[in-house]
Amino acid sequence: MPIPPKKPKNTSGPRRARQPAAGALPTREQLLEALAQQSDIKGKRDLAKVFGIRGDMRRPFKAMLAELEGEGIITRTRKALRRTAALPHVTVLDIPSDADPDNLHAFPAQWNEEEGERPRVTVIQGRDARVAPAPGDRILARIDAGEAEVPVYTAKPMKILDKPRKGQIGIVRMDDDGARLIPVDRKQKEMRIPLGDLLTASDGDLVEVEVKLSGRLMIPRAKVVAVIGNPMSEGAISLIAIHNLEIPYRFPASVTREAEEAKEATLKGREDWRELPLVTIDPPDAKDHDDAVYAEPDTDAANPGGFIVYVAIADVAAYVRPGTALDREAYLRGNSVYFPDRVVPMLPERISNELCSLKEAEPRASLAVRMVMGADGRKRSHSFHRVLMRSAAKLSYQQAQAAIDGNPDDKTGPILGPILRPLWAAYAAMAKARDQRGPLDLDLPERKIVLDDKGLVKDIRIPERLDAHRLIEEMMIAANVAAAETLESKRSPLLYRVHDEPSSEKLQALRDFLGSLDIAVKKSDSVRASDFNGVLAQSRKAGNVEQVSEMVLRSQAQAEYAPENYGHFGLNLDRYAHFTSPIRRYADLIVHRALIKALDLGSDGLSEQEGLKLTGIGQHISATERRAMLAERETADRLLAQFLSAQIGARFEGRISGVTRSGLFVRLLDTGADGFIPASTLGQDYYRYVEEMQSMVGERTGEKFSLGDRVTVRLLEVAPIAGAMRFELLSEGTRVNPSSVRRGQKRPSRSYGPKGRKKR
């Protein structure tokens, strides 16, 4: 806003600006005072008249004005020459997505262009700041303009704000009257698109639009500002989530150039581990391989029955250095995002699929840990090494497991005795220690969506859970713990992977629910993962493990990254860091750099500036992780809805996966697709939501539908772009005594079935 003019002493009219001595130029202060006090000054001519500028004085006078304008002190608009507006003491700022994370700057989120160029604001990042913004964030900040004549703005962040999308996106549908927009967000309504506002969009295209109001009734209409593509014809349903959640998916030229110019690491400064027969074990369709393992019996007499376990991880830190374009882009993305039809990687292919992929028989730079395990599976000691290694074999989980189960192939046969069996023996010992530790045992099945050549759903599978999967997981967990322990012992800055214990409110909700099933749980607020495992064991015996597993999962806090350690509740570990996937997680790259610095393994370790900003880095990459999870879930919903859109009217078996006042969510057993049953369609009774039972209960009949119940449904409606489906419930519920249900809940405004009393 403009700096307010000083009040004149003579109230009869504006006070004339102080005049310079005869024949002298005005000072900068006199010029600014005149602009502030005299509103009738519209330009240079008016200002020249005020100070009597003529003849030879014109040129230096213009030069003085140009200098003030160049410094941003005054600004020229179509209306007037004026002093530049000042930022308010508290304002909303936008940090550019390409800002340097080490030296953040921002611009006002709202700015009148007639006031001149938006002022640049330096964002102060304190060491112990509770609010730690990142590139791309919108913040509320306290502004300091400094004492100089020209404002030098600095900002102290107060709060990170939700940043609205730049534009709404949706699918174009042509009809007899022109075109309409089907919004991606199911909460938004359809809009018309005038034919002149379509750009090059055609039927089925995903577009970004701006909304404009037209006519006397101010009817909202959409105007296409960008054509993103046709998800159906391109086989890229993930495009919708990518654009809706603003996930960066194209690498800037500077990043690609840096990646292409990177050179392969050599043995210089590294230990030679090329003869150690490490192997990679991954999904059969994996394109990058960032971890390799090997185990052998320990020959130390002091450790009878023990093992030496080696875990080698791709040395991404050797290629992605702090402050480079590669590093800034990796930080901005935070992590790779995995869709059924594509991967949006954190790093370019030259890094992730080539230089940092531990390819079979090729030398690769690695940061490795050597762990000494006792016969009981407990780690006795460990050490980190920067090495050059060479993978002895690239195996899939299924291939390695088949060999152990007695069906080796040409590749696994020769390495079964020397490599695979010692690995499984070491894992068997480590599994004992895991079972004693008692991590949360929520082994929920994960469905894999298989696409055809057109990018549409071909099949939905539940991959078999193999010991080969558990072996790699257990060895990666041990390596992650070793990284956290080493950095703690060196008093190094560290990003922990933390998972808090459930809140007292969630615990109480779980107790209420379990009480309705006659399952007891520890009453103390201090619980351990093993307490939940006991509950799950009871539920397996009672035959309601699906219900209980769902509620136990909902009671858990969300894991995140933070420099403060409060342990990992789910894994039942006191200290834990992510070290094993730096190709796809920025957190792991930070841990690698910290290890390199703490152990003096090279000059490319964690910088002092990075160490001071771990709070902000943790907040940012926790947010990008949540964004990735949401994008993956939304894309799966859309693919499954598209897959089932040809089966309107079909019957399916499912389980109730959620209960709310407005109705029931049902997950189909064969596909994992989710749909909704409105409360008003449930039956011939008034159904009341009972939170502590996670149920809808009929007020007259006592008919009850609860979380986890198996039900039969009919598919009534599908909205593929929104990923939404509506079901009709065909099953009857169980019966309870209506008077036994607590009546403290508010009645929803609608819940009468179609054959019951009047709907409200």
C-alpha positions in Angstrom: 0.0 0.0 0.0 1.3 3.6 -0.6 3.2 5.3 2.1 0.7 7.8 3.7 1.5 11.5 3.1 2.5 13.6 6.1 -0.3 15.9 7.4 0.3 19.5 6.3 0.5 22.1 9.0 -1.6 24.5 7.0 -5.0 22.8 6.6 -6.2 25.3 4.0 -4.4 23.5 1.2 -1.4 21.3 0.4 1.9 22.6 1.6 4.4 23.4 -1.1 7.5 21.2 -1.0 10.7 22.6 0.4 12.6 24.3 -2.3 16.3 24.0 -3.1 18.5 27.0 -3.3 18.1 29.1 -6.4 19.7 27.4 -9.4 20.3 24.1 -7.5 18.8 20.7 -8.0 16.5 19.3 -5.4 17.8 16.6 -3.1 16.4 13.1 -3.2 14.6 13.7 0.1 13.0 16.9 -1.3 11.8 15.0 -4.4 10.3 12.2 -2.3 8.6 14.7 0.1 7.0 16.4 -2.9 5.6 13.1 -4.3 4.2 12.2 -0.9 2.6 15.6 -0.2 1.3 16.8 -3.5 -1.3 14.5 -5.1 -1.6 16.7 -8.2 1.8 15.7 -9.4 1.2 13.4 -12.3 4.6 13.1 -14.0 8.0 14.5 -14.6 6.7 17.8 -16.0 4.6 18.5 -12.9 7.6 17.7 -10.7 9.8 19.9 -12.8 7.4 22.8 -12.4 7.3 22.3 -8.6 11.1 22.8 -8.4 11.5 25.3 -11.2 13.6 23.0 -13.4 14.7 24.5 -16.7 17.5 24.8 -19.1 20.7 22.9 -18.2 19.1 21.5 -15.0 16.8 19.2 -17.0 19.3 16.5 -17.8 20.7 15.9 -14.3 17.1 16.2 -13.0 16.0 13.4 -15.3 19.0 11.3 -14.3 18.1 11.7 -10.6 14.5 10.5 -11.3 15.8 7.5 -13.4 18.2 6.6 -10.5 15.3 6.7 -8.0 13.1 4.6 -10.3 15.9 2.1 -11.0 16.4 1.7 -7.2 12.7 0.9 -6.8 12.0 4.0 -4.7 9.6 5.6 -7.1 7.5 4.0 -9.8 5.9 5.2 -13.0 2.3 4.1 -14.0 -0.1 5.2 -16.6 -1.7 7.5 -14.0 1.2 9.1 -12.2 4.7 9.1 -11.0 4.6 8.1 -7.4 6.6 6.8 -4.5 6.7 3.0 -4.5 4.1 1.3 -2.3 5.3 -0.4 0.9 4.5 -3.9 2.1 2.3 -4.1 5.2 3.9 -5.4 8.4 2.2 -8.8 8.0 1.5 -10.1 4.6 1.1 -13.3 2.4 4.2 -14.2 0.4 4.8 -16.8 -2.4 8.2 -18.5 -2.5 9.0 -19.4 -6.1 9.3 -23.2 -6.8 12.8 -22.6 -8.2 14.1 -20.6 -5.2 17.4 -21.7 -3.7 16.5 -23.7 -0.6 19.5 -22.3 1.2 18.7 -18.7 0.4 14.9 -18.4 0.1 13.2 -15.4 -1.3 9.6 -14.5 -1.9 7.2 -12.1 -3.5 3.9 -10.7 -2.3 1.0 -13.0 -3.2 -1.2 -10.0 -4.1 0.3 -7.0 -5.8 -1.1 -4.1 -7.9 1.1 -4.0 -11.0 0.4 -0.2 -11.2 2.5 0.1 -8.1 5.6 -1.1 -10.0 7.5 -4.3 -9.9 6.8 -6.7 -7.0 9.3 -6.3 -4.3 11.7 -9.2 -3.6 11.7 -10.3 0.0 14.4 -12.3 1.7 13.0 -15.1 3.9 14.8 -15.5 7.2 15.4 -19.1 8.2 16.2 -19.5 11.8 18.0 -22.6 13.2 15.2 -23.5 15.6 12.3 -22.0 13.6 9.0 -23.8 14.1 7.9 -22.7 10.7 10.3 -23.8 8.0 9.0 -23.0 4.5 10.4 -24.5 1.3 10.4 -23.5 -2.4 6.9 -23.4 -3.8 5.3 -22.6 -0.4 2.9 -19.8 0.4 3.5 -18.3 3.8 2.1 -15.7 6.2 5.1 -13.6 7.3 6.1 -10.6 9.5 7.8 -8.0 7.3 10.8 -5.8 8.2 11.7 -3.0 5.7 14.9 -2.0 7.4 16.1 1.5 8.2 17.5 2.5 4.8 15.8 5.0 2.5 15.2 2.1 0.0 13.2 -0.7 1.7 15.2 -3.9 2.1 12.5 -6.4 2.9 13.1 -9.4 5.1 10.3 -11.8 6.2 10.0 -14.0 9.3 7.6 -16.9 8.5 4.6 -17.2 10.8 2.6 -19.9 9.1 2.6 -22.1 6.0 -0.6 -21.6 4.1 -2.5 -23.8 1.7 -1.7 -22.6 -1.8 -4.7 -22.5 -4.2 -4.3 -24.2 -7.6 -3.4 -21.9 -10.4 -6.4 -23.1 -12.3 -9.2 -25.7 -12.3 -8.8 -28.8 -14.4 -11.3 -31.1 -16.0 -12.3 -33.1 -19.1 -13.9 -31.6 -22.1 -17.1 -33.2 -23.3 -18.6 -32.1 -26.6 -22.4 -32.1 -27.0 -25.1 -30.6 -29.3 -24.9 -27.2 -27.5 -21.1 -26.9 -27.7 -18.9 -28.1 -24.9 -18.9 -28.7 -21.2 -16.3 -29.2 -18.5 -16.4 -32.3 -16.3 -14.4 -31.3 -13.2 -11.8 -33.6 -11.8 -12.7 -32.5 -8.3 -15.9 -34.3 -7.5 -16.9 -31.3 -5.2 -17.0 -28.9 -8.2 -19.9 -28.5 -10.6 -19.9 -28.9 -14.4 -19.6 -25.7 -16.5 -20.2 -24.7 -20.1 -17.3 -23.8 -22.3 -18.0 -21.4 -25.1 -16.7 -22.8 -28.4 -14.5 -19.8 -28.9 -12.8 -20.6 -25.5 -11.7 -24.2 -26.3 -8.3 -23.4 -27.8 -7.3 -26.6 -29.5 -9.2 -28.9 -27.0 -11.4 -31.7 -28.3 -13.6 -34.3 -26.8 -11.9 -36.2 -23.9 -9.0 -33.8 -23.5 -7.8 -32.9 -20.0 -7.6 -29.1 -19.8 -6.8 -26.3 -17.4 -9.4 -23.6 -17.3 -10.0 -20.2 -15.7 -13.6 -19.5 -14.5 -15.3 -16.4 -15.7 -18.7 -15.0 -14.9 -21.0 -13.9 -17.7 -24.5 -12.5 -18.1 -26.8 -10.7 -15.7 -27.0 -13.8 -13.6 -23.2 -14.1 -13.4 -23.3 -17.7 -14.7 -19.8 -19.4 -14.3 -18.3 -20.4 -17.6 -15.0 -22.1 -18.2 -12.3 -20.8 -20.5 -9.5 -23.2 -21.6 -6.1 -21.8 -20.8 -4.0 -25.0 -21.5 -4.6 -28.4 -23.1 -2.8 -31.0 -21.1 -3.7 -34.1 -23.2 -6.2 -36.9 -23.5 -5.7 -39.4 -20.7 -7.7 -42.1 -22.4 -6.0 -42.0 -25.8 -2.5 -41.6 -24.3 -3.1 -44.3 -21.7 -2.1 -41.9 -18.9 -4.9 -41.6 -16.3 -2.1 -40.5 -14.0 -1.9 -37.2 -15.9 -5.1 -36.1 -14.0 -3.5 -36.5 -10.5 -0.2 -35.1 -11.7 -1.8 -31.9 -12.8 -4.4 -31.7 -10.1 -1.8 -32.0 -7.3 0.8 -30.0 -9.3 3.5 -32.7 -9.2 6.6 -31.7 -11.2 7.0 -34.2 -14.0 9.2 -32.5 -16.6 12.9 -31.9 -15.8 14.2 -28.4 -16.6 16.9 -28.3 -19.3 19.5 -27.3 -16.7 18.8 -30.5 -14.7 18.9 -32.8 -17.7 22.1 -31.2 -18.8 23.8 -31.7 -15.4 22.7 -35.3 -15.4 24.0 -36.0 -18.9 27.3 -34.4 -18.1 27.8 -36.6 -15.0 30.8 -39.0 -15.2 31.0 -42.5 -13.7 32.6 -42.8 -10.4 36.1 -44.4 -10.1 37.9 -46.3 -7.4 39.6 -43.1 -6.2 38.7 -42.5 -2.5 36.8 -45.8 -2.3 37.3 -49.3 -1.1 37.3 -52.0 -3.7 34.4 -54.4 -3.1 34.0 -55.6 -6.7 34.9 -59.2 -5.8 32.2 -59.3 -3.0 29.3 -61.2 -4.6 26.5 -58.8 -3.7 23.2 -59.4 -5.5 20.1 -57.3 -6.2 16.6 -58.7 -5.5 13.8 -56.6 -6.8 10.4 -56.8 -8.5 10.6 -58.4 -12.0 9.7 -55.1 -13.7 12.1 -52.9 -11.7 14.1 -50.4 -13.8 16.5 -49.2 -11.1 18.3 -51.2 -8.5 19.5 -49.1 -5.5 20.3 -51.8 -3.0 22.3 -55.0 -3.0 22.9 -57.6 -0.3 25.3 -60.4 0.7 25.7 -62.5 3.8 28.3 -65.0 5.1 28.9 -66.9 8.3 31.0 -65.1 10.8 34.3 -67.0 11.4 35.0 -65.1 14.6 35.0 -67.6 17.5 33.5 -65.0 19.7 30.4 -65.0 17.6 29.4 -68.7 17.1 26.5 -69.1 14.7 26.7 -65.5 13.7 26.7 -63.8 10.3 28.3 -60.8 8.5 25.6 -59.0 6.5 26.5 -56.5 3.8 24.1 -53.9 2.4 25.3 -51.7 -0.4 23.3 -48.7 -1.5 23.7 -46.6 -4.6 26.0 -43.6 -3.9 23.6 -40.9 -5.2 25.5 -38.2 -3.2 28.5 -38.6 -5.5 26.4 -37.3 -8.4 23.8 -35.0 -6.8 25.8 -32.3 -5.0 24.3 -29.6 -2.7 23.4 -26.4 -4.5 23.3 -27.9 -8.0 20.3 -27.8 -10.3 20.0 -31.6 -9.8 19.8 -31.1 -6.1 17.3 -28.3 -6.2 15.0 -30.3 -8.5 15.3 -33.5 -6.3 14.5 -31.4 -3.2 11.5 -29.8 -5.0 10.1 -33.3 -5.9 11.0 -34.8 -2.6 10.4 -38.4 -3.8 9.5 -40.5 -6.8 5.8 -41.1 -7.5 4.7 -44.5 -8.7 1.6 -44.9 -10.9 0.4 -48.1 -12.6 1.1 -46.4 -16.0 4.3 -44.4 -15.3 6.8 -43.3 -12.7 7.5 -39.7 -12.0 11.1 -40.0 -10.8 12.9 -37.8 -8.3 16.1 -37.9 -10.5 16.6 -38.0 -14.3 17.1 -41.5 -15.9 20.8 -40.8 -16.5 21.2 -40.9 -12.7 18.4 -43.2 -11.5 18.5 -45.9 -14.2 22.1 -45.7 -15.2 24.9 -44.3 -13.0 23.1 -45.1 -9.7 21.5 -48.3 -10.7 23.5 -51.3 -9.3 23.4 -53.2 -12.6 24.7 -56.7 -12.9 28.4 -57.1 -13.7 29.0 -53.3 -13.9 31.1 -51.3 -11.4 29.0 -48.9 -9.4 29.7 -46.4 -6.6 28.1 -47.4 -3.3 27.8 -46.4 0.3 27.7 -49.7 2.2 27.3 -51.0 5.7 28.9 -54.1 7.1 26.9 -55.5 10.0 27.9 -58.3 12.4 24.9 -60.3 13.5 24.7 -62.8 16.4 23.1 -66.2 16.1 20.1 -64.6 17.8 19.8 -62.1 15.0 20.8 -59.0 17.1 23.3 -56.6 15.6 26.6 -56.6 17.5 28.5 -54.0 15.5 28.5 -52.3 12.2 30.7 -50.0 10.0 30.1 -47.8 7.0 32.3 -47.8 3.8 32.4 -45.9 0.6 33.1 -48.5 -2.0 33.1 -49.5 -5.7 31.0 -52.7 -6.0 29.8 -54.9 -8.8 26.5 -56.9 -8.6 27.0 -60.6 -9.1 23.4 -61.2 -10.1 20.2 -59.4 -10.8 17.3 -61.4 -9.4 13.6 -61.0 -8.9 11.8 -61.9 -5.6 10.1 -64.8 -7.3 13.3 -66.1 -8.9 15.2 -66.0 -5.6 12.4 -67.6 -3.7 11.9 -70.4 -6.2 15.6 -71.3 -5.9 15.4 -71.5 -2.1 12.2 -73.6 -2.4 14.0 -76.1 -4.6 13.4 -74.9 -8.1 16.5 -73.0 -9.2 17.0 -71.9 -12.8 20.1 -71.5 -14.9 20.9 -68.2 -13.1 20.2 -69.1 -9.5 21.5 -72.6 -9.6 25.2 -71.7 -9.5 24.7 -69.1 -6.7 22.2 -71.1 -4.6 24.9 -72.6 -2.3 27.5 -69.8 -2.0 25.1 -66.8 -2.0 21.4 -67.4 -1.6 21.5 -70.0 1.2 23.7 -67.9 3.5 21.4 -64.9 2.9 18.4 -67.0 4.0 20.3 -68.3 7.0 21.2 -64.8 8.1 17.6 -63.7 7.5 16.3 -66.6 9.7 18.4 -65.4 12.6 17.3 -61.7 12.0 13.7 -62.8 11.9 14.0 -64.2 15.5 15.2 -60.8 16.7 12.3 -59.1 14.8 9.7 -61.4 16.4 11.2 -60.6 19.8 11.1 -56.9 19.1 7.4 -57.2 18.1 6.8 -54.6 15.4 3.2 -53.9 14.4 1.9 -56.9 12.5 -0.5 -55.3 10.1 0.2 -57.5 7.0 -2.5 -55.9 4.8 -2.6 -57.2 1.2 -1.7 -54.7 -1.5 -3.3 -55.0 -4.9 -1.3 -54.5 -8.1 -3.1 -53.0 -11.0 -1.9 -54.4 -14.4 -2.6 -52.3 -17.5 -2.9 -53.3 -21.1 -1.2 -51.7 -24.1 -3.8 -48.9 -24.1 -3.1 -48.0 -20.5 -6.4 -49.5 -19.2 -6.9 -52.0 -16.5 -6.2 -55.6 -17.6 -6.1 -57.3 -14.3 -5.9 -56.7 -10.5 -3.6 -59.0 -8.6 -2.6 -59.5 -5.0 1.1 -60.4 -5.2 2.1 -63.3 -3.0 4.0 -62.3 0.1 7.3 -64.2 0.0 10.2 -64.7 2.4 12.3 -63.0 -0.3 10.4 -59.8 0.3 10.8 -60.1 4.1 14.5 -60.8 3.8 15.2 -57.6 1.9 12.9 -55.6 4.2 14.6 -56.9 7.3 18.1 -56.2 6.0 17.1 -52.6 4.9 15.6 -51.9 8.3 18.8 -53.1 10.0 20.8 -50.8 7.7 18.5 -47.8 8.4 18.9 -48.4 12.2 22.7 -48.6 11.8 22.7 -45.2 9.9 20.7 -43.5 12.7 23.0 -45.0 15.4 26.2 -43.9 13.6 25.0 -40.3 13.1 23.8 -40.1 16.7 27.2 -41.3 18.0 28.9 -38.7 15.9 26.5 -36.0 17.1 25.7 -35.2 13.5 22.6 -33.5 12.2 20.1 -36.2 11.2 16.7 -36.6 9.6 14.9 -39.4 11.5 12.0 -41.3 10.1 9.7 -41.0 13.0 6.3 -42.5 13.8 4.6 -41.3 17.0 2.4 -43.5 19.1 -1.4 -43.2 18.7 -3.1 -40.1 20.3 -5.2 -40.7 23.5 -8.3 -39.7 21.4 -7.7 -42.3 18.8 -6.9 -44.9 21.4 -10.1 -44.3 23.2 -12.1 -44.6 19.9 -10.3 -47.9 19.3 -11.2 -49.1 22.8 -14.8 -48.2 22.4 -14.9 -50.1 19.1 -13.1 -53.2 20.5 -15.4 -53.1 23.5 -18.4 -53.5 21.2 -16.7 -56.7 19.9 -15.8 -57.9 23.4 -12.0 -57.5 22.7 -10.0 -55.9 25.5 -7.0 -53.6 25.0 -4.5 -52.2 27.5 -6.1 -49.2 29.2 -2.9 -47.1 29.7 -2.2 -44.3 27.2 1.3 -45.7 26.9 0.9 -48.6 24.5 3.4 -50.6 22.4 3.1 -52.2 19.0 3.0 -55.6 20.7 -0.3 -54.6 22.5 -1.9 -54.1 19.1 -0.5 -57.5 17.9 -2.3 -59.1 20.9 -5.6 -57.5 19.8 -5.1 -58.7 16.2 -4.4 -62.2 17.5 -7.7 -62.2 19.4 -9.6 -60.9 16.4 -8.1 -63.7 14.2 -9.6 -66.3 16.6 -12.9 -64.4 16.7 -13.1 -64.2 12.9 -13.3 -60.4 12.7 -9.7 -59.6 11.9 -10.7 -57.4 8.9 -12.7 -55.1 11.1 -10.1 -54.9 13.7 -7.2 -54.4 11.3 -9.0 -51.5 9.7 -9.6 -49.7 13.0 -6.0 -50.4 14.3 -4.7 -48.9 11.1 -6.9 -45.8 11.5 -5.6 -45.3 15.1 -2.0 -44.9 13.9 -0.3 -41.6 13.6 1.3 -40.7 10.3 5.0 -41.3 9.9 7.2 -38.3 8.9 10.7 -36.9 8.7 12.1 -34.7 11.5 15.5 -33.9 13.1 14.0 -34.6 16.5 13.7 -38.2 17.5 10.6 -39.7 19.1 11.1 -43.2 17.8 9.3 -45.4 15.3 6.2 -46.8 17.0 5.2 -49.2 14.2 8.6 -50.8 13.9 9.1 -50.7 17.7 12.5 -49.0 17.3 14.1 -46.3 19.4 16.0 -44.7 16.5 15.4 -45.1 12.8 16.5 -43.2 9.6 15.9 -43.7 5.9 19.2 -44.7 4.2 18.4 -47.3 1.7 16.6 -45.6 -1.2 18.4 -42.3 -2.2 17.4 -42.7 -5.8 13.7 -42.2 -4.9 13.7 -40.4 -1.5 15.4 -37.1 -0.8 15.5 -38.0 2.9 17.9 -40.9 2.2 20.2 -38.5 0.2 20.4 -36.2 3.3 21.3 -39.2 5.5 24.0 -40.3 3.0 25.5 -36.8 3.0 25.4 -36.7 6.8 27.3 -40.1 6.9 29.9 -38.9 4.4 30.5 -35.7 6.5 30.5 -37.5 9.9 32.8 -40.3 8.8 35.1 -38.1 6.6 34.3 -40.2 3.5 34.6 -37.3 1.0 34.1 -33.6 0.3 30.5 -34.0 -0.8 28.9 -34.5 2.6 26.2 -32.5 4.4 26.8 -28.8 4.2 26.6 -26.6 7.3 23.6 -24.8 5.8 21.7 -28.0 5.2 22.4 -29.1 8.7 20.7 -25.9 10.0 17.6 -26.4 7.8 16.7 -30.0 8.6 13.4 -28.9 10.2 12.3 -27.3 7.0 13.6 -30.1 4.8 11.7 -32.6 6.9 8.5 -30.7 6.7 8.8 -30.3 3.0 9.6 -33.9 2.1 6.9 -35.2 4.5 4.4 -33.0 2.5 5.7 -34.3 -0.9 5.4 -37.9 0.4 1.7 -37.3 1.4 1.1 -35.7 -2.0 2.6 -38.8 -3.7 0.4 -41.1 -1.7 -2.7 -39.1 -2.5 -1.8 -39.0 -6.2 -1.3 -42.8 -6.3 -4.5 -43.5 -4.5 -6.5 -41.1 -6.7 -5.1 -42.7 -9.9 -5.9 -46.2 -8.7 -9.5 -45.0 -8.0 -9.9 -43.6 -11.5 -8.5 -46.6 -13.2 -10.7 -49.0 -11.2 -13.8 -46.8 -11.8 -13.0 -46.8 -15.6 -12.6 -50.6 -15.4 -16.0 -51.2 -13.8 -17.9 -48.6 -15.8 -19.0 -51.3 -18.3 -20.5 -53.3 -15.4 -23.4 -51.1 -14.3 -26.0 -53.3 -12.7 -23.6 -56.1 -11.8 -23.4 -57.6 -8.3 -20.2 -57.7 -6.2 -19.0 -59.0 -2.9 -17.3 -56.4 -0.7 -16.6 -55.3 2.9 -17.7 -52.1 4.6 -14.5 -50.1 4.8 -15.9 -46.9 6.3 -19.0 -45.8 8.2 -20.1 -42.1 8.4 -23.3 -40.3 9.2 -23.9 -39.9 5.4 -23.6 -43.6 4.6 -21.3 -46.6 4.1 -18.1 -47.0 2.1 -17.7 -50.4 0.6 -14.4 -52.0 -0.8 -15.0 -54.7 -3.4 -13.2 -58.0 -2.6 -12.0 -58.9 -6.1 -10.7 -55.5 -7.3 -10.2 -53.4 -4.1 -12.4 -50.6 -5.7 -14.2 -48.3 -3.3 -17.8 -47.1 -3.6 -20.4 -45.3 -1.5 -23.9 -46.2 -0.3 -25.9 -43.2 0.8 -27.6 -43.6 4.2 -31.0 -42.7 2.6 -30.9 -45.9 0.5 -30.0 -48.4 3.3 -33.4 -49.9 4.0 -36.9 -49.5 5.5 -35.8 -48.0 8.8 -34.2 -44.9 10.3 -30.5 -45.7 10.5 -28.5 -43.9 13.2 -24.6 -43.6 13.1 -23.1 -45.0 16.3 -19.5 -43.9 16.4 -18.2 -46.1 19.1 -19.5 -49.2 17.3 -18.5 -47.8 13.8 -22.0 -48.9 12.7 -25.3 -47.7 11.3 -28.1 -49.1 13.4 -31.8 -49.2 12.5 -33.8 -47.4 15.2 -36.9 -49.7 15.0 -35.5 -53.0 13.7 -32.0 -53.0 15.2 -30.6 -53.9 11.8 -26.8 -53.1 12.0 -24.2 -52.5 9.4 -20.7 -52.3 10.8 -17.1 -51.6 9.7 -15.7 -54.8 8.2 -19.0 -56.5 7.5 -19.1 -58.6 4.4 -21.9 -57.4 2.0 -23.3 -57.9 -1.4 -23.8 -54.7 -3.5 -25.1 -53.7 -7.0 -23.2 -51.1 -9.0 -25.5 -48.2 -9.9 -23.4 -45.4 -11.1 -19.7 -44.7 -12.0 -17.9 -41.4 -12.5 -14.5 -42.5 -13.9 -12.9 -39.1 -14.0 -13.7 -38.4 -10.4 -12.9 -42.0 -9.4 -16.3 -42.4 -7.7 -18.9 -45.2 -7.7 -22.3 -45.5 -6.1 -23.6 -48.9 -4.9 -27.0 -50.3 -3.8 -26.8 -52.5 -0.7 -28.4 -56.0 -1.3 -27.4 -57.7 2.0 -29.3 -57.6 5.2 -27.5 -56.5 8.3 -27.1 -58.3 11.6 -29.7 -57.7 14.3 -29.2 -56.1 17.8 -31.6 -54.9 20.4 -32.3 -51.2 19.4 -32.6 -50.2 23.1 -29.0 -51.5 23.8 -27.5 -48.9 21.5 -26.5 -45.6 23.1 -28.7 -42.7 22.0 -26.4 -39.8 22.5 -25.8 -39.4 18.8 -27.5 -36.7 16.8 -30.0 -37.8 14.2 -28.9 -37.0 10.7 -31.3 -35.0 8.6 -31.8 -37.9 6.2 -31.7 -41.7 6.7 -35.0 -43.2 5.7 -34.9 -45.9 3.1 -36.7 -45.6 -0.2 -39.5 -47.9 1.1 -39.8 -46.3 4.5 -41.2 -43.1 5.8 -40.9 -39.8 4.1 -37.3 -38.7 3.4 -36.1 -35.4 4.8 
